[in-house]
Amino acid sequence: MLKFINTLFNRQSEQIKANVEIYTWQTCPYCIRAKMLLRWKGVKFTEYKIDGDGAARTKMSERARGGRTLPQIFINNQHIGGCDDMYKLDAQGKLDSLLSLPSN
């Protein structure tokens, strides 16, 4: 079904070459919203569900240069921030170009 919807909106997952990682909590509304945008764009991403896992949250915070809010999103190992940051990149027309870059 998602593939069909992507074709309706001309979202081609073949154009997505970036490695996308997202740290989430299962019931976090910002996490859900961020994943919805990624899925709508046809992005396959690695999700780290860190509910109640202090060690994973510490690792996330280190990667995110101290960021402790969720979600924390990385594209090709570059920290782009949280949900609002990703939506801002999309509104500026910068997200698609980041997603089209091959992973390192």
Buried (B, 14 or more C-beta within 10 A) or exposed (E): EEEEEBEEEEBEBEEBEBBBBBBBBEEBEBBBBBBEBBBBBBBEBEBBEBEEEEEBBEBBBEBBEEBEBBBBBBBBEEBBBBBEBBBBBBEEEEBEEBBEBEEE
